[in-house]
Amino acid sequence: MTPTLSPELAARQTTLEAGLRTLGSVLVAYSGGIDSAYLAYVAHRVLGSQMLAVIADSPSLARTHLADAIAFAAEHGIPLHTIVTAELANPDYQRNDSQRCFHCKDELFSQMEQYRSQTTFHSIAYGRNLDDAGDFRPGQRAAALHHAVAPLADAQLTKADIRALALAAGLHIWDKPASACLSSRVEYGRAVTPEVLAQVEAAEESLRSLGYRQFRVRYHGELARVEIAREELGSALSLESLDRITAALRAVGFQYVTLDTAGYRSGSMNETLQLTNIRPAV
């Protein structure tokens, strides 16, 4: 049965649709996560051929997430364009200090602006929601520099609102776990390289094959710090499960494996972040 929206949430959805109409035509920065996917879905429903989802293919996007994003767009007839970004070629990004996300989004929006200049699309939009204002997100500064708009936040939509709207729309991604880029797994100060990202991706695919749904493998050199959502953490706390996790992560190159007893939390690498004087890890 389709859930009934509250009058308040229905009004915010109407505000979102009206805001998209005022844009006329738009490129949507699309990653396949719940926020950008719902934004692309509504933009296509409202604007039709006057919108285009743009996904950035790079080593920081897991192949599983890329495939899921492409499949969602195809399922709903959302036009999709793929660009290849080169943030890893930028030493400022690769050194992985507190501004890494700025350099990533600056590369993305620069390429989107270049592509937009060759088309008739007027605006660039991305999936920032109202909750993002309370987190450390340097990428928002890059979005502002490139005049990217945030229709979800402008409509006062929170992450929970977006999930509720996606559920009401019958979108199977309504409860999709958060899926930040692979670089977010690497401790600040340790260089981000294609090899590091490939190792993290392989480790997370191994955990996914073991049946875990919401987790992160945080990269600390030879050590992998595994975060598993608290609702799933109990299933990992047996000797057999710990042995399977250890074997899986050692098979992809980690020497040491530790289970974070606090469980999964979004942006946990920011917990000890010093905004200045990030020194390279050894």
C-alpha positions as CSV (number, residue, x, y, z in Angstrom):
1,M,0.0,0.0,0.0
2,T,1.3,3.4,-1.0
3,P,2.0,5.6,2.1
4,T,0.0,8.8,2.5
5,L,2.1,11.9,2.7
6,S,1.4,14.4,5.5
7,P,0.1,17.8,4.3
8,E,3.4,19.4,5.3
9,L,5.5,16.9,3.3
10,A,3.1,17.1,0.3
11,A,3.5,20.9,0.4
12,R,7.3,20.6,0.4
13,Q,7.1,18.2,-2.5
14,T,5.0,20.8,-4.4
15,T,7.6,23.4,-3.5
16,L,10.4,21.2,-4.9
17,E,8.5,20.7,-8.2
18,A,7.8,24.4,-8.5
19,G,11.4,25.2,-7.9
20,L,12.5,22.8,-10.6
21,R,10.0,24.4,-13.1
22,T,11.5,27.8,-12.5
23,L,14.9,26.5,-13.6
24,G,13.6,25.8,-17.1
25,S,16.3,23.2,-17.9
26,V,18.9,21.6,-15.7
27,L,21.8,19.2,-15.4
28,V,21.5,17.2,-12.3
29,A,24.7,16.0,-10.6
30,Y,23.8,12.3,-10.1
31,S,25.6,9.6,-8.1
32,G,22.8,7.1,-7.6
33,G,22.5,7.9,-3.9
34,I,19.0,8.5,-2.5
35,D,19.3,12.3,-2.7
36,S,20.5,12.7,-6.2
37,A,18.4,9.8,-7.5
38,Y,15.2,11.3,-6.1
39,L,16.2,14.7,-7.4
40,A,16.8,13.3,-10.9
41,Y,13.5,11.4,-10.7
42,V,11.4,14.4,-9.9
43,A,13.3,16.7,-12.3
44,H,12.6,14.3,-15.1
45,R,9.0,14.0,-14.1
46,V,8.6,17.8,-14.1
47,L,10.9,18.8,-16.9
48,G,11.1,15.8,-19.2
49,S,13.7,16.3,-21.9
50,Q,14.7,19.6,-20.3
51,M,16.7,17.7,-17.7
52,L,19.8,15.5,-17.9
53,A,21.4,13.5,-15.1
54,V,25.2,13.6,-15.2
55,I,27.2,11.0,-13.4
56,A,31.0,11.2,-12.9
57,D,32.9,8.0,-13.5
58,S,36.2,7.9,-11.5
59,P,38.1,5.4,-9.3
60,S,36.4,7.0,-6.3
61,L,33.0,5.6,-7.4
62,A,32.6,1.9,-6.6
63,R,31.7,-0.1,-9.7
64,T,28.6,-1.6,-7.9
65,H,27.3,1.9,-7.2
66,L,27.9,3.0,-10.8
67,A,26.0,0.0,-12.1
68,D,23.1,0.6,-9.6
69,A,23.0,4.3,-10.7
70,I,22.8,3.4,-14.4
71,A,20.2,0.8,-13.7
72,F,18.0,3.2,-11.7
73,A,18.1,5.8,-14.5
74,A,17.3,3.2,-17.1
75,E,14.4,1.9,-15.1
76,H,12.7,5.3,-14.9
77,G,13.7,6.6,-18.3
78,I,15.9,9.3,-16.9
79,P,18.4,10.5,-19.6
80,L,21.9,10.0,-18.4
81,H,25.3,11.4,-19.5
82,T,28.6,10.0,-18.1
83,I,31.7,12.2,-17.7
84,V,35.1,11.0,-16.7
85,T,36.6,13.1,-13.9
86,A,40.3,13.4,-13.1
87,E,40.3,14.5,-9.5
88,L,43.0,11.9,-8.7
89,A,45.4,13.7,-11.0
90,N,45.2,16.8,-8.8
91,P,47.9,16.8,-6.1
92,D,45.6,18.9,-3.9
93,Y,43.0,16.2,-3.9
94,Q,45.5,13.3,-3.7
95,R,47.2,14.6,-0.6
96,N,43.8,14.1,1.2
97,D,43.7,17.0,3.7
98,S,40.5,18.5,5.1
99,Q,39.6,20.1,1.7
100,R,39.7,16.9,-0.4
101,C,35.9,17.1,-1.0
102,F,36.2,20.7,-2.3
103,H,38.7,19.6,-4.9
104,C,36.5,16.6,-5.9
105,K,33.4,18.8,-6.3
106,D,35.3,21.6,-8.0
107,E,36.4,19.0,-10.7
108,L,32.9,17.7,-11.0
109,F,31.2,21.1,-11.4
110,S,34.0,22.4,-13.6
111,Q,33.4,19.6,-16.0
112,M,29.6,20.0,-15.8
113,E,29.9,23.7,-16.5
114,Q,32.1,22.9,-19.6
115,Y,29.5,20.4,-20.8
116,R,26.6,22.8,-20.1
117,S,28.3,25.5,-22.3
118,Q,28.0,23.1,-25.2
119,T,24.3,22.5,-24.7
120,T,21.1,24.5,-24.1
121,F,20.8,23.6,-20.4
122,H,20.5,26.6,-18.1
123,S,21.3,25.4,-14.6
124,I,23.3,22.8,-12.6
125,A,21.6,21.2,-9.6
126,Y,22.9,18.8,-6.9
127,G,21.4,16.7,-4.2
128,R,22.2,18.7,-1.0
129,N,19.4,18.3,1.6
130,L,18.5,20.3,4.7
131,D,20.5,18.0,7.0
132,D,23.7,18.6,5.1
133,A,24.0,22.1,6.6
134,G,25.0,20.6,9.9
135,D,27.9,18.5,8.6
136,F,31.4,19.3,7.5
137,R,31.1,19.3,3.7
138,P,33.7,21.4,1.8
139,G,32.1,20.3,-1.5
140,Q,29.3,22.8,-0.8
141,R,31.7,25.6,-1.2
142,A,32.7,24.3,-4.6
143,A,29.0,24.1,-5.5
144,A,28.5,27.7,-4.5
145,L,31.5,28.8,-6.6
146,H,30.0,27.2,-9.6
147,H,26.5,28.5,-8.9
148,A,25.0,25.0,-8.5
149,V,21.6,25.1,-7.0
150,A,20.2,22.7,-4.3
151,P,16.4,22.2,-5.0
152,L,16.0,19.7,-2.2
153,A,17.4,22.0,0.5
154,D,15.5,25.0,-1.0
155,A,12.3,23.0,-0.5
156,Q,13.3,22.3,3.1
157,L,13.6,18.6,2.6
158,T,15.5,16.5,5.1
159,K,17.0,13.1,4.4
160,A,14.0,11.4,6.2
161,D,11.7,13.5,4.0
162,I,13.4,12.4,0.8
163,R,13.2,8.7,1.9
164,A,9.5,9.1,2.7
165,L,8.8,10.8,-0.7
166,A,10.8,8.1,-2.5
167,L,8.8,5.4,-0.7
168,A,5.5,7.1,-1.6
169,A,6.7,7.2,-5.2
170,G,7.4,3.5,-5.2
171,L,11.1,3.9,-5.7
172,H,13.0,0.8,-4.5
173,I,15.9,2.9,-3.5
174,W,13.9,4.6,-0.7
175,D,15.9,2.8,2.0
176,K,19.2,2.5,0.1
177,P,22.2,2.9,2.5
178,A,24.3,6.0,2.3
179,S,27.0,5.6,-0.3
180,A,29.7,8.3,0.0
181,C,32.7,8.1,-2.4
182,L,35.5,5.6,-1.7
183,S,38.0,8.4,-0.8
184,S,36.0,9.1,2.3
185,R,37.2,5.8,3.7
186,V,40.9,6.9,3.7
187,E,42.2,8.6,6.8
188,Y,43.1,12.3,6.4
189,G,46.7,12.9,5.5
190,R,47.2,9.5,3.8
191,A,47.5,9.9,0.0
192,V,44.5,8.8,-2.1
193,T,45.6,6.7,-5.0
194,P,43.8,4.4,-7.4
195,E,45.4,1.4,-5.7
196,V,44.2,2.4,-2.3
197,L,40.7,3.0,-3.6
198,A,40.7,-0.4,-5.4
199,Q,41.7,-2.1,-2.2
200,V,38.9,-0.4,-0.2
201,E,36.4,-1.3,-2.9
202,A,37.4,-4.9,-2.9
203,A,37.2,-5.1,0.9
204,E,33.7,-3.6,0.9
205,E,32.6,-6.0,-1.8
206,S,33.8,-8.8,0.3
207,L,31.8,-7.6,3.3
208,R,28.7,-7.2,1.0
209,S,29.2,-10.8,-0.1
210,L,29.1,-11.8,3.6
211,G,25.6,-10.4,3.9
212,Y,26.3,-7.0,5.6
213,R,24.3,-4.1,4.3
214,Q,25.4,-0.9,6.0
215,F,29.1,-0.7,6.7
216,R,32.4,1.0,5.9
217,V,36.0,-0.2,5.6
218,R,38.1,2.7,6.9
219,Y,41.6,2.6,5.4
220,H,44.6,3.1,7.8
221,G,47.4,1.7,5.8
222,E,48.0,-1.9,6.7
223,L,45.0,-1.8,9.1
224,A,41.4,-1.9,8.1
225,R,38.9,-0.5,10.6
226,V,35.5,-2.0,9.9
227,E,32.3,-0.2,10.9
228,I,29.1,-2.2,10.7
229,A,25.7,-0.6,11.5
230,R,24.6,-1.3,15.1
231,E,21.5,-3.2,14.0
232,E,23.8,-5.6,12.2
233,L,26.7,-5.5,14.6
234,G,25.5,-8.4,16.7
235,S,25.8,-10.8,13.8
236,A,29.5,-10.0,13.5
237,L,30.3,-10.6,17.1
238,S,31.0,-14.3,17.0
239,L,34.3,-16.0,16.5
240,E,33.2,-17.5,13.2
241,S,32.0,-14.1,11.8
242,L,35.1,-12.4,12.9
243,D,37.2,-15.0,11.3
244,R,35.3,-14.6,8.0
245,I,35.7,-10.8,8.1
246,T,39.4,-11.1,8.9
247,A,40.0,-13.7,6.1
248,A,38.1,-11.6,3.5
249,L,40.0,-8.4,4.2
250,R,43.4,-10.1,4.5
251,A,42.7,-11.6,1.1
252,V,42.6,-8.1,-0.5
253,G,45.8,-7.0,1.2
254,F,45.2,-5.7,4.7
255,Q,47.6,-7.0,7.3
256,Y,45.5,-6.1,10.3
257,V,41.7,-6.0,10.7
258,T,39.8,-4.3,13.6
259,L,36.1,-4.1,14.3
260,D,35.0,-0.6,15.5
261,T,32.7,-1.3,18.4
262,A,30.9,2.1,18.0
263,G,29.5,0.7,14.7
264,Y,28.9,2.5,11.4
265,R,28.5,6.3,11.5
266,S,28.5,8.6,8.5
267,G,31.6,10.7,8.2
268,S,33.4,9.1,11.1
269,M,36.8,10.2,9.7
270,N,35.7,13.7,10.6
271,E,35.5,12.9,14.3
272,T,39.2,13.7,14.9
273,L,39.7,16.0,12.0
274,Q,41.9,19.0,12.6
275,L,41.0,21.6,10.0
276,T,44.6,22.8,9.8
277,N,48.0,21.1,9.8
278,I,46.9,17.8,8.4
279,R,50.2,15.9,8.1
280,P,50.8,13.0,5.8
281,A,50.3,9.6,7.5
282,V,53.2,7.2,7.5
